[in-house]
Amino acid sequence: MTLSDERLAQIAHRFSELEARLASGTLEGEDFVAASRDYAELEPVARAAASVSAARREIADLEAMLSDPEMKAMAEEELFELRATLPEAEHALAVAMLPRDVADSSSAMLEIRAGTGGDEAALFAGDLYRMYERYAAEQGWKMEPISASASDVGGFKEVVANVTGAGVFAKLKFESGVHRVQRVPVTESGGRIHTSAATVAVLPEPTEVDVQIEDKDLKIDIYRSSGAGGQHVNTTDSAIRITHLPSGLVVTCQDERSQHKNKAKAMQVLRARLYEKMREEAHGEEAEARKAMVGSGDRSERIRTYNFPQGRVTDHRIGLTLHKLPEIIEGSALGEVIDALIAEDEAKRLAALDG
C-alpha cells in the first residue's frame, strides 16, 4: 500500500490542525477528550507519514543533483542508501494506518485456569501467572490479583488479575487459548514426562460507558468464604456471587474480608466479561478474520507448548519455536513471542488490504 504525496500532505495537515486545536486552550469537556483521542490515534500515522515525505523529498533533491558532475558521485551513494530505506518507511506507515481494535489501548483482565493434569496443571497455571506478572513489570504495567483459588500443592485452580497500563490488550490479546506444558512433575518418582494444560483468557477492560449494568439485572448472593487448610477463612458472610440474569454470566469473589470490596471486584470482572461478549457479537466477521491470522484466541484452542525436557517453547499458530524456555517462563523473553504474533497479524492484514 503506497500512498501518494497528496495523501501524505493531507495527513500532515490534519495532524497540524489537531495540534493547533489542542494548543488553543479553547476545547473543554467531551470536545477536549475527543480531540485528545484523535490526536493519540493519528500521531503514529503522522510521524510515519512525515518520514516517508522527508525521504521522498530527499530522493528528488538528490536525483536533481545527478546532472552535476561534481556532485554526481556523492548523490549516487546517498540515493542508493535512501532508496533502500524508503520501502521500510512506507511499510511502517502502512502498518501504522491499519485499522486498530478500539480496545487495543485498554487495560485488560487476565484469567488463568488449570485444565487437564490435576495438581501439575495447577502448578503450571501458577507458572503462567508469574510469567505474565514479570512481563507486566518489564512493560511498566501494574498487575493486581482480583480473585484466586489456590491449589493444595501450590499454584492456582483459577486466578483472575487486572493488568493496567498503556496498550495492555494490544500486546496480551493473542495469549488467549490453551497453553500446554510437557515436563516431569516434582511428584513423579519414575521420571515420566506428563502433559498438562491451562487456559488463558485476556479480556479488554471496559469503561462504565462501554458497559452499563442495571441493578434489576443482577442477582447477588452473599455467603461465607472458604479457604484451603483453614487459612484466610472469613468469619463473616463477605463472599459475593453475582449472576447477570440477561446473559447468565456468574462471577464470584471471596478474596477480601470486606463484602463491599468483594462486590466491587466481582463487578469489575463481570463488566469485562460482558464487554467481551458484546464485542464478539458485534464483530463476528472480524473474529473469523482474526482466527485465520493467528488463531481465534478461543480457550478451547491449543496455542502454545512449553516443553521442559527440550527447553523449547512452540507457538503453533505461527510455527514459531524458541529454545529459550527458562527465559520465556521467567517473562524476560516472552516479548519475543508476543512481538512475532503481532508482526504476523500485521503482515496478514496488510496482505488482505493489498489483495
Residue frames as qw, qx, qy, qz and C-alpha x, y, z in Angstrom:
[[0.000, 0.890, 0.456, 0.000, 0.00, 0.00, 0.00],
 [0.453, -0.029, 0.046, 0.890, 1.87, 3.10, -1.28],
 [0.041, 0.836, 0.441, -0.324, 0.34, 6.49, -0.54],
 [0.438, 0.689, 0.195, 0.544, 0.52, 9.46, -2.89],
 [0.338, 0.073, -0.262, 0.901, 2.32, 12.66, -1.87],
 [0.325, -0.432, -0.198, -0.818, -1.09, 14.37, -1.83],
 [0.757, -0.465, -0.431, -0.162, -2.41, 11.84, 0.71],
 [0.649, -0.144, -0.391, 0.636, 0.70, 12.32, 2.87],
 [0.076, 0.261, -0.060, 0.960, 0.13, 16.08, 2.81],
 [0.550, -0.496, -0.338, -0.581, -3.49, 15.56, 3.91],
 [0.774, -0.375, -0.462, 0.217, -2.33, 13.51, 6.90],
 [0.460, 0.003, -0.254, 0.851, 0.21, 16.19, 7.88],
 [0.168, -0.384, -0.130, -0.898, -2.43, 18.94, 7.55],
 [0.681, -0.503, -0.422, -0.323, -4.97, 17.04, 9.66],
 [0.730, -0.280, -0.423, 0.458, -2.37, 16.41, 12.36],
 [0.275, 0.121, -0.148, 0.942, -1.25, 20.06, 12.49],
 [0.388, -0.485, -0.285, -0.730, -4.91, 21.11, 12.75],
 [0.760, -0.477, -0.441, -0.021, -5.40, 18.82, 15.75],
 [0.599, -0.096, -0.320, 0.728, -2.20, 20.11, 17.37],
 [0.026, 0.304, 0.026, 0.952, -3.39, 23.69, 16.95],
 [0.565, -0.525, -0.369, -0.519, -6.85, 22.94, 18.39],
 [0.775, -0.409, -0.420, 0.235, -5.39, 21.23, 21.46],
 [0.501, -0.030, -0.203, 0.841, -2.86, 24.02, 21.99],
 [0.068, -0.548, -0.249, -0.796, -5.52, 26.75, 21.66],
 [0.061, -0.069, -0.693, 0.715, -6.96, 26.07, 25.11],
 [0.462, -0.016, -0.079, -0.883, -10.50, 26.54, 23.80],
 [0.640, -0.093, -0.703, -0.295, -11.55, 22.88, 24.00],
 [0.350, -0.324, 0.612, -0.631, -13.35, 21.64, 27.09],
 [0.742, -0.001, 0.477, -0.471, -15.06, 18.53, 28.36],
 [0.836, 0.224, 0.501, 0.010, -16.07, 15.97, 25.75],
 [0.553, 0.829, -0.089, 0.010, -14.61, 18.06, 22.90],
 [0.074, -0.785, 0.611, -0.065, -11.19, 18.00, 24.54],
 [0.685, -0.204, 0.695, -0.080, -11.41, 14.26, 25.25],
 [0.803, 0.504, 0.318, -0.029, -12.42, 13.53, 21.64],
 [0.399, 0.873, -0.277, 0.051, -9.65, 15.70, 20.18],
 [0.317, -0.655, 0.681, -0.079, -7.07, 14.14, 22.51],
 [0.792, 0.036, 0.608, -0.042, -8.16, 10.66, 21.43],
 [0.705, 0.701, 0.105, 0.018, -7.98, 11.63, 17.73],
 [0.102, 0.879, -0.464, 0.054, -4.52, 13.12, 18.30],
 [0.540, -0.445, 0.712, -0.060, -3.24, 9.97, 20.04],
 [0.818, 0.284, 0.500, -0.005, -4.55, 7.78, 17.21],
 [0.590, 0.803, 0.030, 0.075, -3.19, 10.00, 14.42],
 [0.239, -0.870, 0.413, 0.122, 0.22, 10.77, 15.95],
 [0.629, -0.270, 0.671, 0.284, 1.99, 7.48, 14.97],
 [0.628, 0.576, 0.482, 0.203, 0.50, 7.74, 11.45],
 [0.179, 0.984, -0.019, 0.005, 1.58, 11.38, 11.09],
 [0.391, -0.727, 0.521, 0.217, 5.13, 10.64, 12.26],
 [0.674, 0.029, 0.677, 0.294, 5.44, 7.69, 9.85],
 [0.495, 0.778, 0.360, 0.141, 3.99, 9.81, 7.01],
 [0.044, -0.968, 0.211, 0.129, 6.48, 12.60, 7.77],
 [0.550, -0.449, 0.634, 0.306, 9.37, 10.11, 7.50],
 [0.634, 0.382, 0.611, 0.281, 8.13, 8.93, 4.08],
 [0.281, 0.943, 0.175, 0.033, 7.64, 12.51, 2.85],
 [0.259, -0.858, 0.381, 0.229, 11.12, 13.53, 4.01],
 [0.618, -0.187, 0.683, 0.341, 12.72, 10.52, 2.30],
 [0.559, 0.607, 0.519, 0.221, 10.87, 11.17, -0.97],
 [0.113, 0.991, -0.015, -0.063, 11.86, 14.86, -0.97],
 [0.409, -0.687, 0.528, 0.285, 15.49, 13.98, -0.32],
 [0.662, 0.128, 0.667, 0.317, 15.46, 11.43, -3.14],
 [0.429, 0.830, 0.334, 0.128, 14.02, 14.05, -5.53],
 [0.101, -0.955, 0.236, 0.147, 16.71, 16.56, -4.50],
 [0.544, -0.440, 0.644, 0.309, 19.49, 14.01, -4.97],
 [0.651, 0.413, 0.587, 0.246, 18.15, 12.93, -8.36],
 [0.271, 0.957, 0.102, 0.016, 18.31, 16.60, -9.44],
 [0.299, -0.825, 0.434, 0.206, 21.97, 16.67, -8.39],
 [0.824, 0.014, 0.507, 0.252, 22.90, 13.77, -10.71],
 [0.575, 0.761, 0.183, 0.240, 23.27, 16.20, -13.63],
 [0.086, -0.937, 0.329, -0.082, 26.08, 18.00, -11.77],
 [0.791, 0.337, -0.473, 0.193, 29.36, 16.16, -12.50],
 [0.130, 0.480, -0.612, 0.615, 30.92, 17.34, -9.24],
 [0.529, -0.238, 0.469, -0.666, 28.00, 16.17, -7.11],
 [0.785, 0.120, -0.432, -0.427, 27.08, 13.02, -9.03],
 [0.522, 0.160, -0.805, 0.232, 29.23, 10.51, -7.12],
 [0.071, -0.047, 0.660, -0.746, 28.05, 11.71, -3.71],
 [0.611, 0.074, 0.036, -0.787, 24.41, 11.89, -4.87],
 [0.723, 0.131, -0.619, -0.278, 24.51, 8.33, -6.27],
 [0.335, 0.096, -0.834, 0.428, 25.88, 6.98, -2.97],
 [0.245, 0.059, 0.519, -0.816, 23.22, 8.71, -0.87],
 [0.661, 0.125, -0.243, -0.699, 20.48, 7.75, -3.34],
 [0.568, 0.102, -0.815, -0.048, 21.44, 4.08, -3.05],
 [0.135, -0.053, -0.790, 0.596, 21.03, 4.23, 0.74],
 [0.378, 0.147, 0.257, -0.877, 17.77, 6.21, 0.66],
 [0.661, 0.131, -0.459, -0.579, 16.13, 4.03, -1.99],
 [0.465, 0.024, -0.874, 0.139, 16.95, 1.01, 0.20],
 [0.062, -0.163, -0.706, 0.687, 15.35, 2.53, 3.31],
 [0.387, 0.001, -0.119, -0.914, 12.27, 4.09, 1.68],
 [0.612, -0.172, -0.679, -0.367, 10.34, 0.77, 1.42],
 [0.405, -0.216, -0.747, 0.481, 10.89, 0.24, 5.17],
 [0.077, 0.144, 0.271, -0.949, 9.47, 3.69, 5.92],
 [0.508, -0.029, -0.384, -0.770, 6.49, 3.04, 3.62],
 [0.567, -0.191, -0.801, -0.029, 5.88, -0.33, 5.30],
 [0.220, -0.203, -0.622, 0.724, 5.97, 1.31, 8.75],
 [0.295, 0.084, 0.001, -0.952, 3.39, 3.84, 7.52],
 [0.578, -0.099, -0.633, -0.506, 1.15, 1.10, 6.13],
 [0.470, -0.228, -0.800, 0.296, 1.27, -0.73, 9.48],
 [0.043, -0.171, -0.410, 0.895, 0.50, 2.50, 11.37],
 [0.410, 0.068, -0.189, -0.890, -2.55, 3.02, 9.15],
 [0.332, -0.169, -0.915, -0.156, -4.03, -0.44, 9.69],
 [0.547, -0.564, -0.207, -0.584, -7.45, -0.32, 11.39],
 [0.102, 0.282, -0.774, 0.558, -6.99, -0.66, 15.14],
 [0.456, -0.488, -0.744, 0.007, -9.09, -2.62, 17.55],
 [0.214, -0.777, -0.016, -0.592, -10.71, 0.08, 19.70],
 [0.800, -0.597, -0.022, -0.062, -9.77, -1.99, 22.76],
 [0.793, 0.309, -0.266, 0.452, -6.03, -2.14, 21.90],
 [0.144, 0.574, -0.343, 0.729, -5.18, 0.78, 24.16],
 [0.693, -0.564, -0.071, -0.444, -7.19, -0.68, 27.04],
 [0.254, -0.428, 0.807, -0.319, -6.04, -2.33, 30.22],
 [0.657, 0.044, -0.659, -0.363, -7.10, -5.97, 30.48],
 [0.760, -0.364, 0.383, -0.379, -8.50, -8.69, 32.71],
 [0.380, 0.414, -0.824, -0.072, -6.29, -11.78, 32.74],
 [0.841, -0.231, 0.259, -0.416, -7.90, -15.11, 33.67],
 [0.327, 0.417, -0.847, -0.038, -5.87, -18.31, 34.08],
 [0.840, -0.213, 0.224, -0.445, -7.46, -21.68, 34.87],
 [0.275, -0.348, 0.893, 0.074, -5.87, -25.06, 35.46],
 [0.734, 0.233, -0.327, -0.548, -7.02, -27.53, 32.81],
 [0.977, -0.021, -0.204, -0.061, -6.27, -31.22, 32.35],
 [0.577, 0.424, -0.529, 0.455, -3.48, -32.59, 34.52],
 [0.685, -0.581, -0.422, 0.125, -4.64, -32.22, 38.12],
 [0.516, -0.759, -0.017, 0.398, -2.06, -30.83, 40.55],
 [0.558, -0.089, 0.369, 0.738, 0.52, -30.38, 37.80],
 [0.177, 0.656, 0.477, 0.557, -1.94, -28.22, 35.81],
 [0.333, -0.914, -0.231, 0.014, -2.46, -26.00, 38.86],
 [0.602, -0.514, 0.186, 0.582, 1.31, -25.62, 39.30],
 [0.438, 0.241, 0.476, 0.723, 1.60, -24.70, 35.61],
 [0.036, -0.857, -0.417, -0.302, -1.21, -22.14, 35.99],
 [0.479, -0.821, -0.027, 0.310, 0.90, -20.59, 38.77],
 [0.585, -0.169, 0.372, 0.700, 3.95, -20.56, 36.48],
 [0.262, 0.573, 0.499, 0.595, 1.96, -18.75, 33.78],
 [0.242, -0.926, -0.290, -0.029, 0.67, -16.21, 36.28],
 [0.533, -0.668, 0.155, 0.495, 4.21, -15.39, 37.42],
 [0.526, 0.157, 0.479, 0.685, 5.38, -15.24, 33.77],
 [0.095, 0.764, 0.423, 0.477, 2.77, -12.57, 32.98],
 [0.437, -0.866, -0.159, 0.183, 3.47, -10.79, 36.27],
 [0.569, -0.425, 0.273, 0.649, 7.17, -10.40, 35.38],
 [0.368, 0.380, 0.519, 0.671, 6.38, -9.44, 31.77],
 [0.104, -0.889, -0.396, -0.203, 3.91, -6.81, 33.02],
 [0.491, -0.772, 0.015, 0.404, 6.55, -5.36, 35.36],
 [0.548, -0.094, 0.424, 0.715, 9.01, -5.21, 32.45],
 [0.188, 0.578, 0.532, 0.590, 6.43, -3.26, 30.41],
 [0.027, 0.106, -0.259, 0.960, 5.82, -0.83, 33.24],
 [0.536, -0.398, -0.463, -0.583, 2.29, -2.14, 33.81],
 [0.326, -0.297, 0.646, -0.624, 0.58, -2.85, 37.13],
 [0.572, -0.101, -0.761, -0.288, -0.83, -6.34, 37.74],
 [0.337, -0.256, 0.544, -0.725, -3.25, -6.74, 40.62],
 [0.129, -0.161, -0.977, -0.053, -4.97, -10.03, 41.59],
 [0.487, -0.258, -0.134, -0.824, -8.76, -9.80, 41.64],
 [0.852, -0.260, 0.242, -0.385, -9.60, -13.30, 42.82],
 [0.327, 0.469, -0.820, -0.022, -7.73, -16.57, 43.23],
 [0.927, -0.240, 0.082, -0.275, -8.47, -20.19, 44.10],
 [0.003, 0.667, -0.745, 0.025, -5.20, -21.74, 45.27],
 [0.850, 0.072, -0.508, -0.121, -4.34, -25.40, 44.86],
 [0.808, -0.584, 0.074, -0.026, -3.37, -27.51, 47.90],
 [0.863, -0.076, 0.152, 0.476, 0.02, -28.27, 46.33],
 [0.246, -0.482, 0.202, 0.816, 0.71, -24.73, 45.13],
 [0.055, 0.132, 0.633, 0.761, -0.26, -22.84, 42.01],
 [0.404, 0.186, 0.226, -0.867, -3.84, -21.99, 41.16],
 [0.393, 0.405, 0.825, 0.026, -7.01, -23.77, 40.20],
 [0.248, 0.781, 0.420, 0.390, -8.10, -20.36, 38.94],
 [0.352, -0.496, -0.148, 0.780, -6.73, -16.82, 39.19],
 [0.280, 0.818, 0.386, 0.321, -8.04, -13.53, 37.82],
 [0.440, -0.443, -0.066, 0.778, -5.95, -10.35, 37.71],
 [0.290, 0.931, 0.210, -0.071, -6.32, -6.82, 36.42],
 [0.642, -0.069, 0.216, 0.733, -3.43, -5.59, 34.24],
 [0.134, 0.947, 0.241, -0.163, -3.37, -1.81, 33.88],
 [0.405, -0.466, 0.366, 0.696, -1.18, 0.29, 31.64],
 [0.395, 0.632, -0.222, -0.628, -0.84, 1.66, 28.12],
 [0.581, 0.432, -0.572, -0.384, -1.58, -0.80, 25.31],
 [0.444, -0.268, 0.819, -0.245, -2.00, -3.85, 27.56],
 [0.784, 0.308, 0.453, -0.290, -4.73, -5.52, 25.47],
 [0.583, 0.723, -0.302, -0.214, -2.87, -4.92, 22.19],
 [0.170, 0.580, -0.793, 0.077, 0.10, -6.95, 23.47],
 [0.317, -0.163, 0.873, -0.332, -1.69, -9.63, 25.50],
 [0.724, 0.223, 0.110, -0.644, -4.75, -10.37, 23.34],
 [0.719, 0.353, -0.554, -0.227, -3.08, -13.21, 21.43],
 [0.005, -0.334, 0.867, -0.370, -2.29, -15.01, 24.71],
 [0.712, -0.008, 0.331, -0.620, -5.86, -16.30, 24.97],
 [0.787, 0.254, -0.495, -0.267, -6.15, -20.04, 24.46],
 [0.942, -0.334, 0.029, -0.003, -4.86, -23.35, 25.79],
 [0.128, 0.766, -0.616, 0.131, -1.23, -23.41, 26.96],
 [0.981, -0.084, -0.172, -0.046, 0.24, -26.92, 27.19],
 [0.167, -0.766, 0.608, -0.123, 3.21, -28.00, 29.31],
 [0.947, 0.100, -0.302, 0.029, 5.30, -31.15, 28.93],
 [0.079, 0.653, -0.619, 0.429, 7.60, -31.92, 31.88],
 [0.574, -0.135, -0.778, 0.218, 8.37, -34.36, 34.69],
 [0.454, -0.769, -0.125, -0.433, 6.23, -33.35, 37.70],
 [0.030, -0.580, 0.654, -0.485, 8.00, -32.98, 41.05],
 [0.728, -0.210, 0.459, -0.464, 5.68, -35.67, 42.39],
 [0.907, 0.338, -0.182, -0.170, 6.70, -38.15, 39.66],
 [0.607, -0.585, 0.529, 0.097, 9.23, -40.65, 41.03],
 [0.826, 0.168, 0.489, 0.225, 9.61, -42.61, 37.78],
 [0.242, -0.437, 0.368, 0.784, 10.83, -39.61, 35.76],
 [0.347, 0.469, 0.737, 0.341, 7.99, -39.83, 33.24],
 [0.001, -0.011, 0.151, 0.989, 7.01, -36.76, 31.25],
 [0.168, 0.590, 0.743, -0.265, 3.44, -35.62, 31.83],
 [0.072, 0.321, 0.384, 0.863, 1.35, -33.34, 29.63],
 [0.067, -0.620, -0.623, 0.473, -0.87, -30.80, 31.38],
 [0.177, 0.505, 0.396, 0.747, -2.70, -27.67, 30.31],
 [0.075, -0.551, -0.450, 0.699, -4.03, -24.35, 31.50],
 [0.274, 0.707, 0.510, 0.406, -6.38, -21.94, 29.75],
 [0.238, -0.304, -0.107, 0.916, -5.70, -18.22, 29.47],
 [0.177, 0.776, 0.547, 0.259, -8.31, -15.59, 28.65],
 [0.275, -0.194, -0.062, 0.939, -7.45, -11.91, 28.11],
 [0.081, 0.771, 0.619, 0.126, -10.44, -9.56, 28.17],
 [0.224, 0.424, 0.002, 0.878, -10.24, -5.82, 27.45],
 [0.169, -0.423, -0.600, 0.658, -11.14, -3.63, 30.40],
 [0.068, 0.676, 0.513, 0.524, -14.23, -1.58, 29.55],
 [0.025, -0.131, 0.294, -0.947, -15.23, 1.79, 30.91],
 [0.251, 0.377, 0.731, -0.510, -18.59, 2.26, 32.58],
 [0.434, 0.507, -0.118, -0.736, -19.70, 3.97, 29.37],
 [0.280, 0.269, -0.841, -0.377, -18.87, 0.84, 27.35],
 [0.419, -0.251, -0.870, -0.061, -20.95, -1.44, 29.57],
 [0.354, -0.317, 0.254, -0.842, -23.89, -0.22, 31.59],
 [0.352, -0.172, -0.917, 0.072, -25.31, -2.73, 34.08],
 [0.461, -0.483, -0.072, -0.741, -28.69, -2.17, 35.71],
 [0.261, -0.289, 0.760, -0.521, -29.29, -3.31, 39.28],
 [0.792, 0.102, 0.244, -0.551, -32.53, -5.06, 38.27],
 [0.799, 0.415, -0.409, -0.150, -30.49, -7.38, 36.01],
 [0.271, 0.454, -0.772, 0.352, -28.37, -8.65, 38.89],
 [0.844, -0.450, -0.228, -0.179, -28.94, -11.43, 41.42],
 [0.178, 0.636, -0.596, 0.457, -26.49, -11.04, 44.29],
 [0.872, -0.371, -0.317, -0.033, -25.83, -13.85, 46.79],
 [0.053, -0.736, 0.537, -0.410, -23.76, -13.35, 49.92],
 [0.946, -0.210, -0.243, -0.035, -22.16, -16.32, 51.67],
 [0.575, -0.736, 0.337, 0.119, -19.29, -17.30, 53.95],
 [0.433, 0.706, -0.553, -0.091, -15.87, -17.59, 52.35],
 [0.959, -0.219, 0.171, 0.063, -13.99, -20.85, 52.38],
 [0.202, 0.825, -0.527, -0.034, -10.22, -21.21, 52.20],
 [0.838, 0.185, -0.506, 0.089, -7.75, -24.06, 51.89],
 [0.626, 0.021, -0.585, 0.516, -6.39, -25.53, 55.12],
 [0.394, -0.743, -0.471, 0.266, -8.30, -23.12, 57.31],
 [0.379, -0.241, 0.045, 0.892, -6.27, -20.17, 56.13],
 [0.080, 0.040, -0.228, -0.970, -7.83, -16.82, 55.23],
 [0.181, -0.497, -0.823, -0.207, -11.30, -18.08, 56.15],
 [0.159, -0.365, 0.060, -0.915, -13.60, -15.20, 56.92],
 [0.032, -0.256, -0.855, 0.451, -15.81, -15.38, 59.97],
 [0.353, 0.485, 0.271, -0.753, -18.37, -13.10, 58.34],
 [0.615, 0.504, 0.594, 0.117, -20.57, -13.57, 55.31],
 [0.012, -0.761, 0.189, 0.621, -18.49, -11.48, 52.90],
 [0.313, -0.055, 0.780, 0.539, -18.10, -13.65, 49.78],
 [0.453, 0.510, 0.084, -0.727, -20.11, -12.46, 46.79],
 [0.375, 0.171, 0.822, 0.392, -21.72, -14.29, 43.88],
 [0.324, 0.509, 0.032, -0.797, -23.22, -12.07, 41.18],
 [0.447, 0.303, 0.797, 0.269, -25.46, -13.51, 38.47],
 [0.188, 0.311, -0.223, -0.905, -26.20, -11.32, 35.45],
 [0.593, 0.303, 0.659, -0.349, -29.70, -12.52, 34.61],
 [0.621, 0.662, -0.055, -0.416, -29.95, -11.47, 30.91],
 [0.456, 0.621, -0.627, -0.116, -26.68, -13.20, 29.94],
 [0.961, -0.211, -0.170, -0.061, -26.47, -15.92, 32.59],
 [0.508, 0.493, -0.495, 0.504, -22.88, -14.92, 33.44],
 [0.727, -0.666, -0.167, -0.010, -21.87, -15.75, 37.04],
 [0.397, 0.585, -0.439, 0.555, -18.94, -14.15, 38.89],
 [0.733, -0.626, -0.257, 0.073, -17.76, -14.92, 42.41],
 [0.338, 0.600, -0.411, 0.597, -15.22, -13.15, 44.63],
 [0.750, -0.620, -0.227, -0.042, -14.23, -14.07, 48.18],
 [0.678, 0.265, -0.310, 0.612, -10.66, -12.79, 48.48],
 [0.020, 0.459, -0.261, 0.849, -11.37, -9.72, 50.58],
 [0.159, -0.287, -0.809, 0.488, -12.72, -9.65, 54.13],
 [0.235, 0.358, 0.199, -0.882, -14.92, -6.74, 53.10],
 [0.488, 0.502, 0.714, -0.032, -18.20, -7.57, 51.38],
 [0.277, 0.889, 0.054, -0.360, -18.06, -4.17, 49.67],
 [0.058, -0.656, 0.639, 0.398, -14.58, -4.84, 48.21],
 [0.404, 0.038, 0.898, 0.169, -15.58, -8.31, 47.02],
 [0.455, 0.703, 0.517, -0.177, -18.63, -6.86, 45.28],
 [0.171, 0.869, -0.219, -0.410, -16.53, -4.16, 43.60],
 [0.177, -0.444, 0.808, 0.345, -14.05, -6.73, 42.29],
 [0.449, 0.294, 0.843, 0.024, -16.81, -9.09, 41.14],
 [0.398, 0.822, 0.281, -0.293, -18.48, -6.23, 39.25],
 [0.013, 0.744, -0.504, -0.439, -15.14, -5.40, 37.61],
 [0.278, -0.138, 0.914, 0.262, -14.84, -8.98, 36.32],
 [0.427, 0.551, 0.701, -0.147, -18.50, -9.09, 35.25],
 [0.282, 0.850, -0.004, -0.445, -18.16, -5.84, 33.31],
 [0.047, -0.563, 0.708, 0.423, -15.10, -7.19, 31.45],
 [0.323, 0.095, 0.932, 0.134, -16.83, -10.47, 30.55],
 [0.398, 0.710, 0.513, -0.271, -19.95, -8.67, 29.35],
 [0.157, 0.810, -0.272, -0.496, -17.84, -6.31, 27.27],
 [0.154, -0.328, 0.859, 0.362, -16.06, -9.23, 25.61],
 [0.381, 0.389, 0.837, -0.049, -19.41, -10.90, 24.90],
 [0.329, 0.829, 0.216, -0.398, -20.69, -7.68, 23.30],
 [0.032, 0.688, -0.543, -0.480, -17.51, -7.38, 21.22],
 [0.291, -0.065, 0.925, 0.233, -17.79, -10.95, 19.99],
 [0.390, 0.601, 0.682, -0.146, -21.40, -10.44, 18.96],
 [0.235, 0.880, 0.029, -0.411, -20.67, -7.12, 17.26],
 [0.169, 0.731, -0.580, -0.317, -17.57, -8.29, 15.41],
 [0.894, 0.029, 0.438, -0.096, -18.42, -11.81, 14.31],
 [0.772, 0.620, -0.013, 0.140, -16.82, -11.35, 10.88],
 [0.090, 0.841, -0.473, 0.247, -13.74, -9.68, 12.38],
 [0.661, -0.452, 0.571, -0.179, -13.36, -12.56, 14.82],
 [0.924, 0.260, 0.277, 0.046, -13.37, -15.03, 11.92],
 [0.524, 0.794, -0.212, 0.225, -10.76, -12.95, 10.12],
 [0.224, -0.758, 0.559, -0.248, -8.53, -12.87, 13.21],
 [0.866, -0.180, 0.456, -0.097, -8.87, -16.64, 13.57],
 [0.845, 0.504, 0.069, 0.162, -7.44, -17.01, 10.06],
 [0.236, 0.858, -0.357, 0.285, -4.45, -14.89, 11.07],
 [0.205, 0.429, -0.775, 0.416, -3.00, -16.11, 14.34],
 [0.292, -0.266, -0.896, 0.203, -5.80, -18.11, 15.87],
 [0.296, -0.693, -0.438, -0.490, -9.05, -17.02, 17.42],
 [0.057, -0.378, 0.544, -0.747, -7.80, -16.85, 20.97],
 [0.790, -0.302, -0.269, -0.460, -10.58, -19.32, 21.72],
 [0.443, -0.583, 0.603, -0.317, -9.99, -21.02, 25.05],
 [0.932, 0.023, 0.340, -0.120, -10.51, -24.46, 23.52],
 [0.739, 0.643, -0.158, 0.126, -7.70, -23.96, 21.00],
 [0.792, -0.401, 0.104, 0.449, -4.19, -25.16, 21.88],
 [0.315, 0.946, -0.068, 0.044, -1.94, -22.26, 21.04],
 [0.175, 0.771, -0.564, 0.238, 1.43, -22.96, 22.67],
 [0.945, -0.204, -0.241, 0.087, 3.52, -25.80, 24.09],
 [0.158, -0.821, 0.503, -0.221, 6.19, -25.42, 26.78],
 [0.957, 0.056, -0.279, 0.063, 8.46, -28.48, 26.53],
 [0.444, -0.831, 0.332, -0.047, 10.80, -28.57, 29.54],
 [0.860, -0.183, 0.382, 0.284, 12.94, -31.62, 28.58],
 [0.643, 0.435, 0.307, 0.550, 13.82, -29.96, 25.27],
 [0.297, -0.471, -0.119, 0.822, 13.94, -26.42, 26.69],
 [0.078, 0.147, 0.510, 0.844, 11.70, -25.13, 23.93],
 [0.325, 0.505, 0.487, -0.634, 8.52, -23.14, 23.52],
 [0.150, 0.157, 0.733, 0.645, 6.45, -23.57, 20.34],
 [0.397, 0.408, 0.272, -0.776, 3.62, -21.30, 19.29],
 [0.478, 0.219, 0.827, 0.197, 1.54, -23.49, 16.99],
 [0.386, 0.803, 0.358, -0.279, -0.35, -20.65, 15.29],
 [0.325, 0.894, -0.254, -0.177, 2.70, -19.20, 13.55],
 [0.944, 0.204, -0.153, 0.209, 5.04, -22.20, 13.70],
 [0.108, 0.805, -0.420, 0.404, 7.50, -20.35, 15.94],
 [0.894, -0.329, -0.245, 0.180, 9.87, -22.42, 18.11],
 [0.067, 0.824, -0.399, 0.397, 12.32, -20.78, 20.51],
 [0.797, -0.119, -0.509, 0.301, 14.83, -22.75, 22.58],
 [0.092, 0.390, -0.348, 0.847, 14.53, -20.21, 25.38],
 [0.542, -0.531, -0.622, -0.196, 12.07, -21.86, 27.74],
 [0.496, -0.424, -0.470, 0.594, 13.66, -20.66, 31.02],
 [0.134, -0.085, 0.019, 0.987, 13.80, -17.04, 29.78],
 [0.323, -0.337, -0.511, -0.722, 10.21, -17.17, 28.43],
 [0.573, -0.531, -0.624, -0.017, 8.71, -18.74, 31.57],
 [0.433, -0.374, -0.326, 0.753, 10.62, -16.12, 33.59],
 [0.162, 0.881, 0.376, -0.238, 8.92, -13.43, 31.47],
 [0.229, -0.673, 0.288, 0.641, 12.08, -11.80, 30.10],
 [0.097, -0.177, 0.737, 0.645, 11.82, -13.38, 26.63],
 [0.348, 0.531, 0.750, -0.186, 8.02, -13.57, 26.40],
 [0.222, 0.755, -0.010, -0.617, 8.14, -10.33, 24.40],
 [0.033, -0.347, 0.763, 0.544, 9.86, -12.17, 21.51],
 [0.155, 0.321, 0.928, 0.108, 6.85, -14.47, 21.14],
 [0.170, 0.747, 0.486, -0.420, 4.32, -11.65, 21.52],
 [0.077, 0.667, -0.293, -0.681, 6.16, -9.41, 19.02],
 [0.081, -0.111, 0.875, 0.464, 6.24, -12.27, 16.48],
 [0.169, 0.528, 0.829, -0.079, 2.48, -12.78, 16.86],
 [0.139, 0.795, 0.199, -0.555, 1.80, -9.06, 16.40],
 [0.008, -0.509, 0.564, 0.650, 4.09, -8.94, 13.32],
 [0.139, 0.142, 0.934, 0.296, 2.31, -11.94, 11.77],
 [0.172, 0.692, 0.639, -0.289, -1.08, -10.34, 12.42],
 [0.097, 0.761, -0.088, -0.635, 0.06, -7.08, 10.78],
 [0.084, -0.302, 0.765, 0.563, 1.55, -8.92, 7.78],
 [0.175, 0.364, 0.907, 0.122, -1.67, -10.86, 7.18],
 [0.157, 0.789, 0.453, -0.385, -3.83, -7.76, 7.45],
 [0.027, 0.655, -0.350, -0.669, -1.57, -5.81, 5.07],
 [0.125, -0.059, 0.885, 0.444, -1.71, -8.70, 2.58],
 [0.196, 0.575, 0.788, -0.097, -5.51, -8.69, 2.82],
 [0.128, 0.807, 0.122, -0.563, -5.58, -4.95, 2.04],
 [0.017, -0.501, 0.613, 0.611, -3.24, -5.34, -0.94],
 [0.178, 0.139, 0.942, 0.249, -5.25, -8.30, -2.17]]
